[in-house]
Amino acid sequence: MEFRWNEWNLELIAEHGVRPEEAERVVENATRPFPMQPEKGKYLVWGRGDGSRLLQVVHLLDADGTVYVIHSRELTEREKHRYRRMGQR
């Protein structure tokens, strides 16, 4: 899986304390029901970043299938609870 990083998206995820490697791991290891498509062209994935950290990653797919991350942050407590209820660990 190929990812496209530039100054804009690197700075954006860094504001939320997320490293590119973490965001990539979440997307690469997505399991059902992820990725979800909340809007046309945007994909949302929840998953494990570093250690026990649970992250949300929103990304686009370029025409060639390259992943372009546009947002990433740690899940809220409510989202973590929901994620665990989905059977995710």
N, C-alpha and C positions, 0 to 999 in steps of 0.2 A: 504494500500500500504506500503510495507516494503522498507526501504532504508538502504544501507550499507555505513557506514562512517569509514574512517581510517585516519591516520595522513596525508597521501599524498593528498587525495582529500579535506580534511578540510583546509589544508594549501593553496592549489591551489585556492579555492574559496575565502578564506580570503584575498589573494593578490588583489582581485578585490572588496573587501569590501562587500562580500555577506556572509550572515549567513546561516547555514544549514537549519534552519526553513524556510527561504525565498525560497531557492531552492526547498525544499519539497513542499511548497505551490504552486509554479509555476507549478510543474509537476502534482500535485494532482488536480489542477483546470484547466488543459489544456482543451481548447475548439477548435473545428474545425477552422482552418485546422491543428491544432497541436494535437499530435506530428507529425512532419515531419521526414522523414528518409533520410538525405542528403547522407549518406554512409551506406552500409550494416552493420547492427549491432549497429549503432549509431542513437539516436533520439534527435531531437531539439525541444525545446518548448520556446515560448515567452509568458510572462505573468507578472502579477503584484506581486511584492515583498512587502516590507513594504511601507505603505502609497501609494503615487502615483508613486513609483519607478517601472520602467519596466525593466525586466530582461530576459536574454537568459540563458537557461540551456541546456547543452548537457549531455546525459546520455546513459548508456548501460543497458541492461536487462540481469541479470544472468539467468542461466538455470532454476532456481526456481522462476523467475519473480521478484526478488529483484532488485531495482533500484540502480545503481551505478553512481553517478554524476561524470563526468570527466572534466567539465568546466562550469563556470557561470560568467556572467558579466552584467553590465547595458547596455541596448540598446543604440546605437548611435542615434543622432537626426534624421538621415535619416531612421533608422530602426523604431523609434518611430512613425514617420510620416506614414510609410508603415503599421505598426501595426494598427494604427487608421483608415487608409483607408480600412483595412480588416473588419472594423466594430467592432473591439475590443475596449473596454473602459478601 
